[in-house]
Amino acid sequence: MLAGLLFATHDADDRPDQLAATLPFAGTTLIEYQARLLVAAGASQMVVVVSRLTPELLGALGRIARRGTAVDTVRSAAETVAKLHPLGRIVMLADGLVTTDAVVRTAAREGADLLLVADDEAGLMGLERLGGGAVWAGVARFRRERVEEVAAMPRDYDLQSALLRTVAQSGAEQQPLPPGSAQAGHGVERRGAVLDQYNRAIIEATVADRGGWYDRWVTAPLARSILPRLIRRRISATSIAIGGGAMTLAGLAVEVAGPVGLGLVVTLLGAMGIELGRTLASLRDEAQLALLADRAGLVAPAAGVLALGAEMLRNGEGGEVLVAVLALIALAALAERAGVGRRDRTWGSPIVYLAMATLGTLAGLPLAGVGLAAAYAALTTAGAVERLRLDA
């Protein structure tokens, strides 16, 4: 059993009346973001060390619990011991820590006690020094026995620091942070004004880690530049997804009425809006909305290229475009079905195929655009099937 140990004890540096753990981050609060990372890594329980239960913290803990995760609040090591499973593994995240999925997954693996560390020269802020030119990177894995050792100490200690020193003195392995973690925004930050900068880096890293080159080079930078502004204005993921869907419908109408190239551009922008809505819903753990937006993100490109084929056929420009469109849709559907769960960086995606068809149409070569997209979909399908065969 894997349990997450979180802290909500320090006030924000620039907001003394608010806990750092409840500062807005990634569309929710920082502690909800930490809990989401731990749940994704396999944690089924959250133990939260608190100094006081503020309304913001109670709301955040309630939202974490509504996602099906057991949440317990404690104030001391003795209370923590009582809540933890005797044979469970514990992953501890520092109060105010901003990190990524990859870092937490590294710490959540089976194994002995572990401290993730960074070079003192890396410039990570808010992290405790361990000696030897290393600083604690804010993530630790250990057994319940370490907490029991701290519980036997006098009560005048900081629980997070005491656990860190106890784990370090027990001979825990010190493992460097995964490469690129500092650039992705890893660090402890308790200033609300500065968290916005981390917010952008974490959003980009989270999206880029999802799959193919389009997510890394297009969706991630777009999310980094747009989503923080939408979050600050309290615009919901539902509104973004609905707006993208409305734009997609408008694009399809323009394709039918003409000019078809402009309609494809509007449809493409609508599909990108749906993708942004799905990204924000995923960050906020709005699972049902994320699933609906994901399905809409598959349908929108298919509808766009299908409308292109129908319009070309209606204008008497040859049925070969419609045949190529149908082939593209079939191949793309197979590729998505075969590639569920694990995606290669080089694989295509429905929105990429729509973009290729759009560029071909704008260049006056719709058949070439659709044909190239179909060929790319065929290569993606072949790669996905080969990976399934090797994994079988």
C-alpha positions in Angstrom: 0.0 0.0 0.0 1.3 3.4 -0.9 0.4 6.5 1.2 1.2 10.1 0.5 2.4 12.3 3.4 1.7 16.0 2.7 2.2 19.1 4.8 0.0 22.2 5.3 1.9 24.0 8.1 3.7 27.0 6.7 2.0 30.3 5.8 2.6 31.8 2.4 5.5 34.2 2.5 3.5 37.0 0.8 0.1 36.1 2.3 0.5 35.6 6.1 -3.2 34.8 6.6 -3.1 31.9 4.1 -1.3 28.5 4.2 1.1 27.9 1.3 -0.5 24.6 0.6 -3.8 26.3 -0.3 -2.3 28.8 -2.7 -3.9 28.6 -6.2 -2.0 26.4 -8.6 -2.7 24.5 -11.8 -6.4 25.3 -11.6 -6.8 24.0 -8.1 -4.6 24.5 -5.0 -1.0 23.4 -4.5 -1.9 20.6 -2.0 -4.6 19.2 -4.4 -2.0 19.2 -7.2 0.4 17.3 -5.0 -2.3 14.8 -4.1 -3.2 14.3 -7.8 0.5 13.4 -8.5 0.5 10.9 -5.7 -2.8 9.3 -6.7 -1.5 9.0 -10.3 1.6 7.2 -8.8 -0.6 4.7 -7.0 -1.3 6.3 -3.6 -4.6 5.2 -2.0 -4.3 7.3 1.2 -3.3 10.9 2.0 -2.1 11.8 5.5 -1.9 15.6 5.8 0.1 17.2 8.6 -1.7 20.5 9.5 -1.0 23.4 11.8 -4.6 24.7 11.6 -7.7 23.9 9.6 -8.5 26.9 7.5 -11.6 27.1 5.3 -9.5 27.0 2.2 -7.7 23.8 3.5 -10.9 22.1 4.5 -12.3 22.8 1.0 -9.2 21.4 -0.6 -9.2 18.3 1.6 -12.9 17.7 0.8 -12.2 17.9 -2.9 -9.4 15.4 -2.6 -11.6 13.0 -0.6 -14.4 13.3 -3.2 -12.1 11.7 -5.8 -12.1 8.5 -3.9 -8.9 8.9 -1.8 -8.8 8.4 1.9 -7.7 11.7 3.6 -6.6 11.9 7.2 -5.4 15.1 9.0 -2.8 14.8 11.8 -0.8 17.2 14.0 2.0 15.0 15.3 4.2 12.0 14.5 2.2 9.8 16.9 -1.0 10.6 15.2 0.6 9.9 11.8 1.8 6.5 13.0 -1.8 5.6 14.0 -3.1 6.5 10.5 -0.5 4.6 8.4 -0.6 0.9 7.4 2.1 -1.1 9.2 3.4 -2.5 5.9 2.8 0.5 3.7 5.3 2.6 1.8 5.2 6.4 2.3 6.1 9.1 -0.2 6.6 12.4 1.5 6.4 15.7 -0.4 7.7 18.9 1.2 5.3 21.7 2.2 5.0 24.0 -0.8 6.7 21.6 -3.2 6.1 22.0 -6.9 7.1 19.0 -9.0 6.1 16.8 -11.9 4.6 13.4 -12.5 8.0 11.9 -13.5 9.6 12.9 -10.2 6.8 11.4 -8.0 6.6 8.2 -10.1 10.4 7.8 -9.5 9.9 8.0 -5.7 6.8 5.8 -5.7 8.6 2.7 -7.0 9.2 -0.3 -4.8 12.4 -0.2 -2.9 14.3 0.8 0.3 14.3 4.3 1.8 15.0 7.0 -0.7 15.8 10.7 -0.8 15.7 12.6 -4.0 18.5 15.1 -4.0 19.9 17.9 -6.2 23.3 19.5 -6.5 23.6 22.6 -4.2 24.7 24.5 -7.3 21.4 23.8 -9.1 19.8 26.8 -7.5 16.7 25.2 -6.2 15.0 27.4 -3.7 13.5 26.4 -0.3 15.3 23.0 0.0 17.2 21.7 3.1 20.8 20.9 2.8 22.0 17.4 3.5 25.8 17.9 3.4 28.3 16.9 0.8 27.1 19.5 -1.6 23.6 18.0 -1.9 20.2 19.4 -1.0 17.0 17.5 -0.4 14.8 17.8 -3.4 11.6 17.7 -1.4 10.6 14.1 -2.1 11.3 11.1 0.1 10.2 7.4 0.3 10.4 5.5 3.6 8.6 2.9 5.8 6.4 3.5 8.8 9.3 2.7 11.1 10.9 6.0 10.4 7.8 7.9 11.6 7.8 5.7 14.7 11.3 6.8 15.5 10.3 10.5 15.2 7.3 9.9 17.4 9.7 8.7 20.2 11.5 12.0 20.2 10.5 15.1 22.3 7.5 17.0 20.8 9.4 20.3 20.1 10.4 19.5 16.6 9.3 20.3 13.1 7.9 17.0 11.8 9.0 17.4 8.2 12.6 18.3 9.1 12.7 15.6 11.8 11.5 12.9 9.3 14.1 14.1 6.7 17.0 13.8 9.2 15.8 10.5 10.5 15.5 9.0 7.0 18.9 10.4 6.0 20.6 9.0 9.1 19.0 5.6 8.5 21.2 5.2 5.4 18.6 6.0 2.8 19.7 6.0 -0.8 20.3 9.5 -2.2 19.2 9.6 -5.8 19.6 12.6 -8.1 16.5 14.3 -9.5 15.5 13.1 -13.0 17.2 15.3 -15.7 15.4 18.4 -16.6 13.3 18.6 -13.4 14.7 22.0 -12.3 13.8 23.4 -15.8 10.3 21.9 -15.5 9.7 24.0 -12.4 10.7 21.6 -9.5 11.3 23.4 -6.2 9.7 24.6 -3.0 7.8 27.9 -3.4 5.6 29.6 -0.8 5.1 32.9 -2.5 1.8 33.2 -4.4 3.1 35.8 -6.8 6.0 33.5 -7.9 3.9 30.4 -8.1 2.5 31.7 -11.3 5.9 31.3 -13.0 6.0 27.7 -11.7 2.4 27.2 -12.9 3.4 27.9 -16.5 6.4 25.5 -16.4 4.4 22.7 -14.7 1.5 23.0 -17.1 3.9 22.8 -20.1 5.8 19.8 -18.6 2.6 18.0 -17.7 1.1 18.3 -21.2 4.4 17.6 -22.9 4.8 14.4 -20.9 1.5 13.0 -22.3 2.5 11.6 -25.6 3.5 12.7 -29.1 5.4 15.5 -30.7 2.3 17.6 -31.2 1.6 17.7 -27.4 5.2 18.6 -26.8 5.8 21.3 -29.4 2.3 22.7 -30.0 -0.2 22.0 -27.2 2.3 22.4 -24.3 3.5 25.9 -25.3 0.0 26.9 -26.1 -1.2 25.7 -22.7 1.7 27.5 -21.0 0.8 30.8 -22.5 -3.0 30.7 -22.4 -4.2 28.5 -19.5 -2.7 30.5 -16.6 -4.6 33.6 -17.9 -7.8 31.6 -18.1 -7.3 30.2 -14.7 -6.7 33.6 -13.1 -10.0 34.8 -14.7 -11.8 31.8 -13.3 -12.8 30.5 -16.7 -14.0 26.9 -16.4 -12.7 24.0 -18.4 -16.4 23.4 -19.4 -16.6 26.9 -21.0 -13.3 26.4 -22.9 -14.4 23.0 -24.2 -17.9 24.3 -25.2 -16.3 27.3 -26.9 -14.0 25.0 -28.9 -17.0 22.8 -29.8 -19.0 25.8 -31.0 -16.1 27.0 -33.1 -15.8 23.5 -34.6 -19.5 23.6 -35.6 -19.0 27.1 -37.1 -16.0 25.8 -39.1 -18.0 22.9 -40.5 -20.8 25.3 -41.5 -18.2 27.5 -43.3 -16.8 24.4 -45.1 -20.3 23.6 -46.5 -21.0 27.3 -47.4 -17.5 28.1 -48.6 -14.7 28.8 -48.8 -13.7 25.3 -47.7 -10.2 26.4 -46.7 -11.4 29.0 -44.2 -13.8 26.4 -42.8 -11.0 24.0 -42.2 -8.9 26.6 -40.4 -11.9 27.5 -38.1 -12.5 23.8 -37.5 -8.8 23.3 -36.6 -8.9 26.2 -34.2 -12.1 24.7 -32.6 -10.4 21.3 -32.2 -7.5 23.1 -30.5 -9.9 24.8 -28.1 -11.4 21.4 -27.2 -7.9 20.1 -26.5 -7.2 23.1 -24.2 -10.5 22.4 -22.4 -9.5 18.8 -22.0 -6.0 19.8 -20.6 -7.5 22.1 -18.0 -10.1 19.5 -17.0 -7.3 17.0 -16.6 -5.3 19.4 -14.4 -8.4 20.0 -12.2 -9.2 16.2 -12.0 -12.5 16.7 -13.7 -12.5 13.2 -15.1 -15.9 13.1 -16.7 -15.4 16.4 -18.6 -11.9 15.4 -19.6 -13.3 12.1 -21.1 -16.0 14.0 -23.0 -13.6 16.5 -24.3 -11.2 13.7 -25.3 -14.0 12.1 -27.3 -15.0 15.4 -28.9 -11.3 16.0 -29.8 -11.4 12.8 -31.8 -14.8 13.6 -33.5 -14.0 17.2 -34.5 -11.0 16.4 -36.9 -12.9 13.5 -38.4 -15.9 15.7 -39.1 -13.7 18.4 -40.6 -12.0 16.1 -43.1 -15.3 14.4 -43.9 -16.9 17.7 -44.7 -13.9 18.5 -46.9 -14.4 15.2 -48.9 -18.2 15.8 -49.2 -17.7 19.3 -50.4 -15.1 18.3 -53.0 -17.4 15.6 -54.2 -20.3 18.0 -54.5 -18.2 20.4 -56.5 -17.4 17.6 -59.0 -13.7 17.6 -58.1 -13.5 13.8 -58.1 -14.5 11.1 -55.7 -10.9 10.2 -55.0 -10.8 12.9 -52.3 -13.7 11.4 -50.5 -12.1 7.9 -50.7 -8.9 9.3 -49.3 -10.9 11.0 -46.5 -12.6 7.8 -45.6 -9.3 5.9 -45.6 -7.8 8.6 -43.4 -10.6 8.4 -40.9 -10.4 4.6 -40.7 -6.7 4.5 -40.3 -6.8 7.3 -37.7 -9.4 5.4 -35.7 -7.3 2.2 -35.8 -4.2 4.1 -34.7 -6.0 5.7 -31.7 -7.5 2.3 -30.7 -4.2 0.5 -31.0 -2.1 3.3 -29.3 -4.3 3.7 -26.2 -2.1 4.1 -23.1 1.4 4.3 -24.6 2.2 6.7 -27.4 5.5 7.2 -29.2 6.8 10.7 -29.8 6.8 10.2 -33.5 3.2 9.1 -33.9 0.5 11.3 -35.4 -2.9 12.3 -33.9 -6.3 13.3 -35.3 -5.6 17.0 -34.9 -2.3 16.6 -36.8 -4.1 14.8 -39.7 -6.6 17.7 -39.8 -3.8 20.2 -39.9 -2.2 18.4 -42.8 -5.5 18.3 -44.7 -6.0 22.0 -44.0 -2.5 23.0 -45.3 -3.0 20.9 -48.4 -6.4 22.6 -49.1 -5.0 26.1 -48.5 -2.3 25.2 -51.0 -4.9 24.2 -53.6 -4.0 20.5 -53.2 -6.6 18.9 -51.0 -6.1 15.4 -52.3 -2.3 15.6 -51.6 -3.0 16.9 -48.0 -5.5 14.2 -47.2 -3.2 11.6 -48.8 -0.2 12.6 -46.8 -2.3 12.6 -43.6 -3.6 9.1 -44.5 0.0 7.9 -45.1 1.1 9.3 -41.7 -1.9 7.6 -40.0 -1.0 4.3 -41.7 2.6 4.6 -40.3 1.2 5.5 -36.9 -1.1 2.5 -37.0 1.8 0.2 -38.0 3.9 1.5 -35.1 1.1 1.0 -32.6 0.3 -2.5 -33.8 4.0 -3.5 -33.6 4.2 -2.2 -30.1 1.2 -4.2 -29.1 2.8 -7.3 -30.7 6.0 -6.8 -28.7 4.1 -6.2 -25.5 1.9 -9.3 -25.9 
